Every structure is written in C-alpha cells, then in structure tokens.
Amino acid sequence: MKVVKIGLLGLGTVGGGTVNVLAKNGEDISRRIDCQVIVSSASARDITRSRICNTDDIELTTNPQDIVNDPDIQIIVELMGGEEPAKSLILQALANGKHVVTANKALIANHGNELFAEAANNKVTLAYEAAIAGGIPIVKAMREGLSANSIEWLAGIINGTGNFILTEMRDKGSAFEDVLAQAQALGYAEADPEYDVEGIDAAHKLCILASLAFGMPLNFEHVYTEGISKITPLDVTYAEELGYRIKHLGIAKRAEKGVEMRVHPTLIPEKRLIANVDGVMNAVVVKGNAVGTTLYYGPGAGAEATASAVIADIVDICRQLDAPLGSTVPALGFASDKLYERPTLSIEDVTTAYYLRLSVEDKPGVMAAITKILADNGISIEAVQQKEPEQHGANAQVIILTDSVVEKSLITALEQIESLDSINQPAVRIRVESLQ
C-alpha cells in the first residue's frame, strides 16, 4: 500500500491529538484513501517534555526547517499558531511543492490571500478546515455541500470561551470577571484572554466564513469587532425575561449596499436552536437561498475534535495527490479569478433591532421624554419595561426593545437621551437578531 508521510510543525494539544486519531482510526482512514498515512517527523520547542501521544516512531526535532525541507515528506501540518514563523514556514513548504494543512485562523484571516495564491502557483493545496469551529466541518459544508446556493447570511457561535462565560453568567448569575477567572482555571481561557473575550478570535473565523459565503477575498480589517467584557448579569437576566438569550455571534450578511461582517454580543430569541448552544460548544447557522436555514453544531476545540478536522484535510489531499490542480476544490470555494471585492458596510450603516437599558431617575415625565426622542429619530418601540428601584432614591431601570433601525439613527437618539438631566449613566445597547 502507498505510504504518505506527514510532518507536524507543533506537537501540542492538537498535534498530539492528530497522532492519536491517526493511530486509533488508521485502518478506516487507509480504507478510505487506499494509502497509509504516517507521521514521520514533528517539530517542537522542547522535544524532551511528555506528550499526550506516543512519539516512539516519530523523528523529533527543534528545527521546523528540517521538516519543511525533507524531500520525503509530502504533507506539512502546521499547528504552531501565531503568524511567525508559521507564515514563513508555510511559504517555504509551498515553494518546496508540499501540500499544507493548518489550523491557524489568524494566519489565514490576515495572510490567506497571499498563501492561497502561492499554493496555486506551486500547484499544491493549502487546507484549513481546523481553523474554524474545531471539529465542525463547516468549511466543507460551505464550500461543497452548499455550493448550489447563494448564501444570504450566516451567524455563528465560533468562540467556545466566550460562550462558556455567557452560559455561566446566565445559569449562575455570576459577574463576567468571576466567570472569566473560572474559565482560566479550567483551561478554557488563556492567561491573556483578550482574543477570546474581545472577539478577535471570532473575527478571524468570521472573516474566513464570509469569504467562503460570498466569494470575496479575505478582508479581516473590515470586520467590526466587539467583545463581551461589558455584559452584566443584569442584562442577561432582563434578556431572559423578554424571551431572549445573549450570545456572542459572528454575523455575515448580504445587504443592498454591500456585505456586513460583524462580531458582537447579540440578543436572539430563546426558541432558536442556536440560542440553546451552551458551554464551550460552537454552532454556525447558514441561510442559503435554495436549501433554507441549516445548522452545524459541535465542539469548537479539543485535541481529538480539532484533529478530526486536520485529518479530514489530510484525507482530501491524499485523494488528490495524483490529480491535476484544476480538479481540486478552490481554497475559498470560488475560482480564484472569480473572487470579487465587495463593499463592506460600516457598523453605523447596519440595520438591526436593539435592546436598550437606561438608568433613570424615578420621577414623572422621564418615559415621555425618552419615547419622544426615539420617535423623533424614526425609532419604533416593540416592547418596554420599567424596573422600579430597589430602594428609595435609587435609579429605575428602563428596558426597551426597538424595531429595526439604522445604527447611526440610534447613536443620534442615544446622544440626545443621555443628555437628559434624568439620565446619569451611559445607556446599555445590545443588537438583536431574529435569525430567520
């Protein structure tokens, strides 16, 4: 049986999981591709530390160049993370005529256009299923399974750490800071959690999903990004009372004047399936004009879950090793010369409904003044609640759900509302999506 040799750049959690899954499921994998996949070498900063996998038959090195330049290795699997030296190593591997599999979403989002072009120039494949949503095969679903559709929109819970935090805040009424500390203790969040809680990790993934959906070059700098660090238990509770749940979503939509790409906390109706995706799980909803709405759910991280996606890419490449380049699936699902630049809407030009929470002095005329300002700015109210102060002299909480409005109109209205003498704190605003 033909042997395909793999070289791993990085032998941490996902690298070890990849070795383990290949060992555990090697027979089935070989039957699928009629060849044997062997991890022949791997690089790591410290080759003496213990691993989650057996490395007896793997040649270990601290120099990844040894692997990239090994003529016997056909597929490089980059699991180092970060932009450098990963980018330089991948470019070298592609120049050497090697196929590459990566789980590096930041690298694809920021440099994918260059890397995909280099792969095409060298008639090799750069595959990246594991870069988005861990074990969920969302790239294959978007690129192949939904290829008959014009994608109208997608929305995803694509960062498990943020979803865990919001779930714990809802279930236990805990403050953001307390749950973040818990997530760090459990290993779900890094010591520096910025990429997770401020939405950067999700924005990397959304950038890639939007390009797959709309056939446009990767354009990470145009993704509007907002995190969850300002979400309070109070807003989580009030959202529940209104029949909504707060989720941190990545959303990409076709709009009349362009494409929306945005990551932010979002109220969604509790009856939606994605509203019930809890803990560290991920999910992506995709609306195609032919198939309608489809949901993809599963673990967004973990050794073997992510290894499942890595090995799926290895399997695809093995099936294509002797095929001409033109018979392979394009990196972003559209022929490279058919990727069209599309205008991206500023967040101020996006139209959504809103949840507003206003802290107001408990005195006559306040509600009338607020509703007049909203009406003067063309903003209709769908629902309103007033929470009486818990003690004499404290502020009341006014909760408003608006109908859909262009964000710039809401910004103007809130500036006027916050200038009222009876309003002494900035308004809380969270976007609302029906996902229908």
NUDREN-800226 format. One record per residue (C-alpha): residue number from 1; residue in three letters; chain; x, y negated, z. Coordinates in steps of 0.001 Angstrom, whole numbers, plus 500000, padded with zeros to 6 digits. Example, Ala and Ser with C-alpha at 12.3 -4.5 7.8 and 13.67 -1.06 7.14 Angstrom:
2
ATOM|num|residuo|cadena|u|v|w
ATOM|1|ALA|A|512300|504500|507800 .
ATOM|2|SER|A|513670|501060|507140 .
end
This chain:
436
ATOM|num|residuo|cadena|u|v|w
ATOM|1|MET|A|500000|500000|500000 .
ATOM|2|LYS|A|501229|496499|499157 .
ATOM|3|VAL|A|502628|494551|502123 .
ATOM|4|VAL|A|502111|490799|502580 .
ATOM|5|LYS|A|504466|489167|505056 .
ATOM|6|ILE|A|503292|486305|507237 .
ATOM|7|GLY|A|505430|483728|509040 .
ATOM|8|LEU|A|503952|481883|512033 .
ATOM|9|LEU|A|505026|478354|512902 .
ATOM|10|GLY|A|503958|478274|516537 .
ATOM|11|LEU|A|503239|481206|518816 .
ATOM|12|GLY|A|500991|479670|521443 .
ATOM|13|THR|A|497347|480466|522135 .
ATOM|14|VAL|A|496142|480639|518527 .
ATOM|15|GLY|A|499364|482185|517236 .
ATOM|16|GLY|A|499181|484911|519858 .
ATOM|17|GLY|A|495509|485435|519102 .
ATOM|18|THR|A|496309|485803|515407 .
ATOM|19|VAL|A|498871|488516|516139 .
ATOM|20|ASN|A|496409|490317|518418 .
ATOM|21|VAL|A|493481|490233|515981 .
ATOM|22|LEU|A|495664|491442|513103 .
ATOM|23|ALA|A|496784|494351|515279 .
ATOM|24|LYS|A|493307|495167|516545 .
ATOM|25|ASN|A|491491|494876|513207 .
ATOM|26|GLY|A|494326|495666|510825 .
ATOM|27|GLU|A|492669|498726|509321 .
ATOM|28|ASP|A|489459|496922|508418 .
ATOM|29|ILE|A|491397|493925|507109 .
ATOM|30|SER|A|493542|496177|504903 .
ATOM|31|ARG|A|490449|497889|503507 .
ATOM|32|ARG|A|489020|494510|502570 .
ATOM|33|ILE|A|492075|493303|500657 .
ATOM|34|ASP|A|493834|496558|499690 .
ATOM|35|CYS|A|497112|495457|501227 .
ATOM|36|GLN|A|498732|495359|504647 .
ATOM|37|VAL|A|499277|492035|506408 .
ATOM|38|ILE|A|502338|491925|508676 .
ATOM|39|VAL|A|503548|489081|510882 .
ATOM|40|SER|A|507248|489441|510194 .
ATOM|41|SER|A|508544|486338|511968 .
ATOM|42|ALA|A|507460|483484|514199 .
ATOM|43|SER|A|508992|480278|515481 .
ATOM|44|ALA|A|508570|478819|518958 .
ATOM|45|ARG|A|510342|476215|521049 .
ATOM|46|ASP|A|511096|478820|523718 .
ATOM|47|ILE|A|511380|482401|522480 .
ATOM|48|THR|A|512061|483762|525974 .
ATOM|49|ARG|A|508698|482935|527564 .
ATOM|50|SER|A|505976|485551|527959 .
ATOM|51|ARG|A|503263|485734|525274 .
ATOM|52|ILE|A|499673|486929|525055 .
ATOM|53|CYS|A|500712|489225|522208 .
ATOM|54|ASN|A|503254|491959|521558 .
ATOM|55|THR|A|506281|490496|519749 .
ATOM|56|ASP|A|508432|493634|519582 .
ATOM|57|ASP|A|508163|493878|515788 .
ATOM|58|ILE|A|508299|490123|515138 .
ATOM|59|GLU|A|511548|488293|514475 .
ATOM|60|LEU|A|511519|485222|516726 .
ATOM|61|THR|A|513396|482004|516057 .
ATOM|62|THR|A|513550|478481|517445 .
ATOM|63|ASN|A|514151|477115|513945 .
ATOM|64|PRO|A|510979|476988|511820 .
ATOM|65|GLN|A|513084|476262|508730 .
ATOM|66|ASP|A|514289|479870|508920 .
ATOM|67|ILE|A|510719|480972|508234 .
ATOM|68|VAL|A|509820|478342|505660 .
ATOM|69|ASN|A|512883|479225|503602 .
ATOM|70|ASP|A|512627|483023|503959 .
ATOM|71|PRO|A|512081|484379|500404 .
ATOM|72|ASP|A|510319|487496|501714 .
ATOM|73|ILE|A|507514|485558|503422 .
ATOM|74|GLN|A|504540|484808|501186 .
ATOM|75|ILE|A|502190|483017|503579 .
ATOM|76|ILE|A|503125|480410|506197 .
ATOM|77|VAL|A|500663|479898|509073 .
ATOM|78|GLU|A|501183|476507|510734 .
ATOM|79|LEU|A|499895|476453|514333 .
ATOM|80|MET|A|502266|473890|515826 .
ATOM|81|GLY|A|499869|470952|515939 .
ATOM|82|GLY|A|500864|467318|515614 .
ATOM|83|GLU|A|501829|465536|512422 .
ATOM|84|GLU|A|505601|466058|512510 .
ATOM|85|PRO|A|507464|468274|511975 .
ATOM|86|ALA|A|504349|470144|510805 .
ATOM|87|LYS|A|503843|467968|507721 .
ATOM|88|SER|A|507453|468225|506560 .
ATOM|89|LEU|A|507495|471985|507115 .
ATOM|90|ILE|A|504272|472479|505157 .
ATOM|91|LEU|A|505562|470346|502270 .
ATOM|92|GLN|A|508749|472406|502209 .
ATOM|93|ALA|A|506791|475656|502271 .
ATOM|94|LEU|A|504594|474494|499389 .
ATOM|95|ALA|A|507645|473400|497419 .
ATOM|96|ASN|A|509073|476881|498009 .
ATOM|97|GLY|A|505978|478383|496388 .
ATOM|98|LYS|A|504459|479709|499604 .
ATOM|99|HIS|A|500788|479647|500482 .
ATOM|100|VAL|A|499962|477866|503738 .
ATOM|101|VAL|A|497231|478308|506360 .
ATOM|102|THR|A|496836|475607|509014 .
ATOM|103|ALA|A|494612|474835|511989 .
ATOM|104|ASN|A|495873|471244|512121 .
ATOM|105|LYS|A|492844|468934|511772 .
ATOM|106|ALA|A|494782|465713|512435 .
ATOM|107|LEU|A|497259|466584|509700 .
ATOM|108|ILE|A|494516|467412|507178 .
ATOM|109|ALA|A|492453|464314|508039 .
ATOM|110|ASN|A|495427|461938|507775 .
ATOM|111|HIS|A|497543|463578|505060 .
ATOM|112|GLY|A|495306|466152|503369 .
ATOM|113|ASN|A|495098|464287|500060 .
ATOM|114|GLU|A|498881|464418|499695 .
ATOM|115|LEU|A|499174|468004|500926 .
ATOM|116|PHE|A|496423|469364|498669 .
ATOM|117|ALA|A|497991|467638|495658 .
ATOM|118|GLU|A|501374|469168|496500 .
ATOM|119|ALA|A|499803|472615|496830 .
ATOM|120|ALA|A|498160|472246|493409 .
ATOM|121|ASN|A|501413|471046|491854 .
ATOM|122|ASN|A|503153|474185|493096 .
ATOM|123|LYS|A|500241|476477|492169 .
ATOM|124|VAL|A|499704|477657|495739 .
ATOM|125|THR|A|496896|477389|498287 .
ATOM|126|LEU|A|496645|475262|501440 .
ATOM|127|ALA|A|493787|476670|503560 .
ATOM|128|TYR|A|492369|475083|506708 .
ATOM|129|GLU|A|489224|476879|507938 .
ATOM|130|ALA|A|490510|476910|511525 .
ATOM|131|ALA|A|490908|473118|511566 .
ATOM|132|ILE|A|487176|472579|512142 .
ATOM|133|ALA|A|484924|474129|514784 .
ATOM|134|GLY|A|487189|477026|515746 .
ATOM|135|GLY|A|485626|480350|514821 .
ATOM|136|ILE|A|482648|478919|512893 .
ATOM|137|PRO|A|483235|479488|509150 .
ATOM|138|ILE|A|481924|476031|508301 .
ATOM|139|VAL|A|484457|475268|505535 .
ATOM|140|LYS|A|483448|478374|503578 .
ATOM|141|ALA|A|479775|477626|504185 .
ATOM|142|MET|A|480109|474064|502924 .
ATOM|143|ARG|A|482491|474805|500062 .
ATOM|144|GLU|A|480978|478034|498780 .
ATOM|145|GLY|A|477734|479060|500464 .
ATOM|146|LEU|A|476090|475653|499920 .
ATOM|147|SER|A|477692|474878|496555 .
ATOM|148|ALA|A|474306|474840|494805 .
ATOM|149|ASN|A|473205|471898|496950 .
ATOM|150|SER|A|473638|468185|497008 .
ATOM|151|ILE|A|474354|467625|500713 .
ATOM|152|GLU|A|472181|464894|502192 .
ATOM|153|TRP|A|473624|464789|505703 .
ATOM|154|LEU|A|475391|466782|508361 .
ATOM|155|ALA|A|475679|466410|512108 .
ATOM|156|GLY|A|477913|468390|514409 .
ATOM|157|ILE|A|478952|469021|517975 .
ATOM|158|ILE|A|482566|469539|516991 .
ATOM|159|ASN|A|484455|468996|520237 .
ATOM|160|GLY|A|483866|471547|522966 .
ATOM|161|THR|A|485438|469475|525751 .
ATOM|162|GLY|A|483040|466591|525240 .
ATOM|163|ASN|A|480086|468954|525009 .
ATOM|164|PHE|A|481122|470674|528251 .
ATOM|165|ILE|A|481303|467319|530036 .
ATOM|166|LEU|A|477866|466172|528841 .
ATOM|167|THR|A|476340|469556|529719 .
ATOM|168|GLU|A|477722|469423|533266 .
ATOM|169|MET|A|476564|465836|533696 .
ATOM|170|ARG|A|473055|466891|532710 .
ATOM|171|ASP|A|472891|470096|534732 .
ATOM|172|LYS|A|474560|468837|537906 .
ATOM|173|GLY|A|474062|465073|537806 .
ATOM|174|SER|A|477833|464621|538135 .
ATOM|175|ALA|A|479710|461490|537095 .
ATOM|176|PHE|A|481864|461528|533972 .
ATOM|177|GLU|A|485131|461214|535920 .
ATOM|178|ASP|A|484281|464188|538164 .
ATOM|179|VAL|A|483381|466482|535285 .
ATOM|180|LEU|A|486472|465423|533337 .
ATOM|181|ALA|A|488635|466467|536292 .
ATOM|182|GLN|A|486775|469800|536349 .
ATOM|183|ALA|A|487347|470268|532594 .
ATOM|184|GLN|A|491056|469605|533071 .
ATOM|185|ALA|A|491240|472116|535947 .
ATOM|186|LEU|A|489551|474748|533739 .
ATOM|187|GLY|A|491932|474086|530855 .
ATOM|188|TYR|A|489219|472666|528568 .
ATOM|189|ALA|A|490713|469162|528609 .
ATOM|190|GLU|A|494324|468079|528277 .
ATOM|191|ALA|A|496154|466064|530931 .
ATOM|192|ASP|A|495732|463160|528469 .
ATOM|193|PRO|A|492114|463705|527336 .
ATOM|194|GLU|A|491848|460695|525005 .
ATOM|195|TYR|A|491498|462650|521757 .
ATOM|196|ASP|A|488617|464670|523195 .
ATOM|197|VAL|A|486620|462155|525246 .
ATOM|198|GLU|A|487142|459129|522991 .
ATOM|199|GLY|A|486073|461000|519861 .
ATOM|200|ILE|A|489354|461079|517907 .
ATOM|201|ASP|A|489438|464879|517646 .
ATOM|202|ALA|A|485814|464929|516426 .
ATOM|203|ALA|A|486562|462120|513964 .
ATOM|204|HIS|A|489376|464148|512388 .
ATOM|205|LYS|A|486971|467031|511842 .
ATOM|206|LEU|A|484124|464825|510603 .
ATOM|207|CYS|A|486418|463229|508034 .
ATOM|208|ILE|A|487085|466668|506540 .
ATOM|209|LEU|A|483427|467727|506665 .
ATOM|210|ALA|A|482329|464515|504931 .
ATOM|211|SER|A|484786|465105|502092 .
ATOM|212|LEU|A|483520|468677|501713 .
ATOM|213|ALA|A|479921|467435|501712 .
ATOM|214|PHE|A|480212|464517|499319 .
ATOM|215|GLY|A|483175|465396|497096 .
ATOM|216|MET|A|485347|462442|498042 .
ATOM|217|PRO|A|488993|462076|499082 .
ATOM|218|LEU|A|489771|462237|502787 .
ATOM|219|ASN|A|489424|458812|504378 .
ATOM|220|PHE|A|489963|459079|508131 .
ATOM|221|GLU|A|490452|455371|508759 .
ATOM|222|HIS|A|486835|454743|507706 .
ATOM|223|VAL|A|485296|456977|510387 .
ATOM|224|TYR|A|483584|454923|513099 .
ATOM|225|THR|A|484607|456454|516419 .
ATOM|226|GLU|A|483079|456048|519879 .
ATOM|227|GLY|A|483622|458320|522877 .
ATOM|228|ILE|A|481602|459477|525876 .
ATOM|229|SER|A|483534|457885|528739 .
ATOM|230|LYS|A|480841|455227|529309 .
ATOM|231|ILE|A|477938|457706|529547 .
ATOM|232|THR|A|476417|457729|533046 .
ATOM|233|PRO|A|474284|460334|534855 .
ATOM|234|LEU|A|471533|457706|534920 .
ATOM|235|ASP|A|471300|457613|531136 .
ATOM|236|VAL|A|471480|461402|530895 .
ATOM|237|THR|A|468519|461622|533305 .
ATOM|238|TYR|A|466446|458949|531578 .
ATOM|239|ALA|A|467056|460565|528184 .
ATOM|240|GLU|A|465766|463871|529583 .
ATOM|241|GLU|A|462646|462164|530905 .
ATOM|242|LEU|A|461969|460814|527407 .
ATOM|243|GLY|A|462360|464268|525833 .
ATOM|244|TYR|A|465905|463782|524533 .
ATOM|245|ARG|A|469389|465057|525261 .
ATOM|246|ILE|A|472634|463186|524843 .
ATOM|247|LYS|A|475165|464903|522610 .
ATOM|248|HIS|A|478448|463652|521184 .
ATOM|249|LEU|A|477898|464031|517441 .
ATOM|250|GLY|A|479875|463602|514282 .
ATOM|251|ILE|A|477440|462427|511601 .
ATOM|252|ALA|A|477949|462034|507848 .
ATOM|253|LYS|A|475105|460824|505629 .
ATOM|254|ARG|A|474454|459734|502103 .
ATOM|255|ALA|A|472950|456252|502209 .
ATOM|256|GLU|A|471644|453979|499494 .
ATOM|257|LYS|A|474755|451788|499599 .
ATOM|258|GLY|A|477380|454404|500386 .
ATOM|259|VAL|A|478352|457051|502903 .
ATOM|260|GLU|A|478090|456925|506679 .
ATOM|261|MET|A|480845|458567|508727 .
ATOM|262|ARG|A|480412|458067|512471 .
ATOM|263|VAL|A|481197|459774|515753 .
ATOM|264|HIS|A|479337|458631|518873 .
ATOM|265|PRO|A|477013|459687|521703 .
ATOM|266|THR|A|473540|460335|520329 .
ATOM|267|LEU|A|470078|460989|521725 .
ATOM|268|ILE|A|468450|463890|519887 .
ATOM|269|PRO|A|465037|465473|520586 .
ATOM|270|GLU|A|465387|468312|523085 .
ATOM|271|LYS|A|463405|470656|520804 .
ATOM|272|ARG|A|466151|470586|518150 .
ATOM|273|LEU|A|468321|473702|518203 .
ATOM|274|ILE|A|471500|471643|518310 .
ATOM|275|ALA|A|470240|469860|521437 .
ATOM|276|ASN|A|470453|473211|523210 .
ATOM|277|VAL|A|474084|473899|522313 .
ATOM|278|ASP|A|475789|473687|525701 .
ATOM|279|GLY|A|479146|474101|527374 .
ATOM|280|VAL|A|482195|474409|525132 .
ATOM|281|MET|A|480259|475746|522145 .
ATOM|282|ASN|A|480200|473965|518780 .
ATOM|283|ALA|A|477458|473669|516168 .
ATOM|284|VAL|A|477025|471972|512793 .
ATOM|285|VAL|A|473695|471193|511113 .
ATOM|286|VAL|A|473794|470676|507338 .
ATOM|287|LYS|A|470890|469386|505212 .
ATOM|288|GLY|A|471061|470448|501549 .
ATOM|289|ASN|A|468513|469256|499016 .
ATOM|290|ALA|A|467791|472823|497859 .
ATOM|291|VAL|A|468188|475009|500937 .
ATOM|292|GLY|A|466938|472506|503512 .
ATOM|293|THR|A|468434|472424|507004 .
ATOM|294|THR|A|470896|475113|508113 .
ATOM|295|LEU|A|472689|475544|511463 .
ATOM|296|TYR|A|476127|477026|512145 .
ATOM|297|TYR|A|476916|477862|515778 .
ATOM|298|GLY|A|479798|479455|517633 .
ATOM|299|PRO|A|482912|478977|519748 .
ATOM|300|GLY|A|484907|475905|518787 .
ATOM|301|ALA|A|488165|477053|520344 .
ATOM|302|GLY|A|489884|480021|521952 .
ATOM|303|ALA|A|492652|482394|520956 .
ATOM|304|GLU|A|490749|485062|519039 .
ATOM|305|ALA|A|487855|482856|517896 .
ATOM|306|THR|A|490237|480471|516131 .
ATOM|307|ALA|A|492381|483387|514970 .
ATOM|308|SER|A|489255|484729|513244 .
ATOM|309|ALA|A|489243|481620|511047 .
ATOM|310|VAL|A|493002|481728|510490 .
ATOM|311|ILE|A|492872|485346|509335 .
ATOM|312|ALA|A|489850|484693|507117 .
ATOM|313|ASP|A|492059|482245|505204 .
ATOM|314|ILE|A|494859|484808|505049 .
ATOM|315|VAL|A|492388|487333|503622 .
ATOM|316|ASP|A|491255|484844|500958 .
ATOM|317|ILE|A|494830|484138|499936 .
ATOM|318|CYS|A|495715|487833|499761 .
ATOM|319|ARG|A|492773|488389|497426 .
ATOM|320|GLN|A|494071|485601|495178 .
ATOM|321|LEU|A|497791|486401|495195 .
ATOM|322|ASP|A|497789|487706|491635 .
ATOM|323|ALA|A|495056|485415|490334 .
ATOM|324|PRO|A|495684|482265|488273 .
ATOM|325|LEU|A|495301|478988|490184 .
ATOM|326|GLY|A|492207|477949|488242 .
ATOM|327|SER|A|490267|480901|489635 .
ATOM|328|THR|A|490700|479788|493250 .
ATOM|329|VAL|A|488217|477616|495174 .
ATOM|330|PRO|A|489317|473944|495208 .
ATOM|331|ALA|A|490535|472710|498583 .
ATOM|332|LEU|A|487586|470356|499128 .
ATOM|333|GLY|A|485091|472332|497054 .
ATOM|334|PHE|A|485160|469983|494066 .
ATOM|335|ALA|A|487666|469961|491201 .
ATOM|336|SER|A|490476|467631|492246 .
ATOM|337|ASP|A|489861|465275|489296 .
ATOM|338|LYS|A|486171|465135|490224 .
ATOM|339|LEU|A|486661|463730|493735 .
ATOM|340|TYR|A|485051|460294|493684 .
ATOM|341|GLU|A|485789|457411|496006 .
ATOM|342|ARG|A|482571|456322|497705 .
ATOM|343|PRO|A|481938|453120|499661 .
ATOM|344|THR|A|481730|453700|503416 .
ATOM|345|LEU|A|479158|451762|505380 .
ATOM|346|SER|A|480287|449613|508270 .
ATOM|347|ILE|A|478635|450660|511527 .
ATOM|348|GLU|A|476826|447308|511553 .
ATOM|349|ASP|A|475099|448290|508303 .
ATOM|350|VAL|A|473907|451677|509578 .
ATOM|351|THR|A|470207|452108|510321 .
ATOM|352|THR|A|469182|454185|513344 .
ATOM|353|ALA|A|466813|454069|516276 .
ATOM|354|TYR|A|468201|453109|519699 .
ATOM|355|TYR|A|467931|453868|523380 .
ATOM|356|LEU|A|468421|450707|525427 .
ATOM|357|ARG|A|468782|450393|529192 .
ATOM|358|LEU|A|468577|446902|530654 .
ATOM|359|SER|A|469256|445979|534274 .
ATOM|360|VAL|A|466841|443123|535017 .
ATOM|361|GLU|A|465713|441011|537925 .
ATOM|362|ASP|A|462359|442242|539182 .
ATOM|363|LYS|A|460249|439146|538514 .
ATOM|364|PRO|A|457336|438147|536241 .
ATOM|365|GLY|A|457950|437295|532596 .
ATOM|366|VAL|A|461089|439335|532070 .
ATOM|367|MET|A|459483|442006|529897 .
ATOM|368|ALA|A|457674|439392|527828 .
ATOM|369|ALA|A|460939|437607|527095 .
ATOM|370|ILE|A|462694|440844|526108 .
ATOM|371|THR|A|459937|442069|523820 .
ATOM|372|LYS|A|459694|438653|522149 .
ATOM|373|ILE|A|463399|438657|521316 .
ATOM|374|LEU|A|463148|442156|519878 .
ATOM|375|ALA|A|460106|441214|517810 .
ATOM|376|ASP|A|461769|438020|516546 .
ATOM|377|ASN|A|464632|440184|515240 .
ATOM|378|GLY|A|462282|442615|513492 .
ATOM|379|ILE|A|462759|445398|516051 .
ATOM|380|SER|A|459723|447525|516904 .
ATOM|381|ILE|A|459414|449364|520223 .
ATOM|382|GLU|A|458464|453033|520212 .
ATOM|383|ALA|A|458434|453547|523979 .
ATOM|384|VAL|A|459219|451563|527122 .
ATOM|385|GLN|A|459596|452471|530782 .
ATOM|386|GLN|A|460340|450319|533783 .
ATOM|387|LYS|A|462032|451910|536790 .
ATOM|388|GLU|A|461269|449984|539962 .
ATOM|389|PRO|A|464261|449029|542130 .
ATOM|390|GLU|A|465054|451469|544924 .
ATOM|391|GLN|A|465465|448673|547453 .
ATOM|392|HIS|A|464261|445100|547841 .
ATOM|393|GLY|A|466291|442623|545834 .
ATOM|394|ALA|A|467899|445243|543590 .
ATOM|395|ASN|A|467575|445196|539823 .
ATOM|396|ALA|A|464915|447134|537950 .
ATOM|397|GLN|A|465887|449352|535039 .
ATOM|398|VAL|A|464024|448844|531764 .
ATOM|399|ILE|A|464308|451708|529278 .
ATOM|400|ILE|A|463388|451023|525649 .
ATOM|401|LEU|A|463309|453301|522617 .
ATOM|402|THR|A|463290|451300|519387 .
ATOM|403|ASP|A|462202|452273|515920 .
ATOM|404|SER|A|464889|452395|513229 .
ATOM|405|VAL|A|466746|449130|512748 .
ATOM|406|VAL|A|469943|447939|511077 .
ATOM|407|GLU|A|472591|447749|513782 .
ATOM|408|LYS|A|473565|444152|513037 .
ATOM|409|SER|A|469987|443091|513896 .
ATOM|410|LEU|A|470154|444959|517185 .
ATOM|411|ILE|A|473514|443344|518021 .
ATOM|412|THR|A|471988|439900|517490 .
ATOM|413|ALA|A|468968|440769|519644 .
ATOM|414|LEU|A|471109|442125|522474 .
ATOM|415|GLU|A|473266|438993|522495 .
ATOM|416|GLN|A|470101|436949|522992 .
ATOM|417|ILE|A|468723|439322|525638 .
ATOM|418|GLU|A|471973|439354|527606 .
ATOM|419|SER|A|471947|435533|527672 .
ATOM|420|LEU|A|468687|435522|529673 .
ATOM|421|ASP|A|469055|434432|533297 .
ATOM|422|SER|A|467219|437573|534427 .
ATOM|423|ILE|A|469768|439898|532768 .
ATOM|424|ASN|A|473015|440179|534715 .
ATOM|425|GLN|A|474688|443264|533226 .
ATOM|426|PRO|A|475563|444270|529652 .
ATOM|427|ALA|A|472901|446412|528004 .
ATOM|428|VAL|A|473496|450123|527531 .
ATOM|429|ARG|A|472762|451237|523970 .
ATOM|430|ILE|A|472917|454739|522525 .
ATOM|431|ARG|A|471920|455628|518984 .
ATOM|432|VAL|A|469006|458017|518424 .
ATOM|433|GLU|A|468774|460562|515591 .
ATOM|434|SER|A|465827|462833|514761 .
ATOM|435|LEU|A|467961|465224|512630 .
ATOM|436|GLN|A|465038|466172|510381 .
end
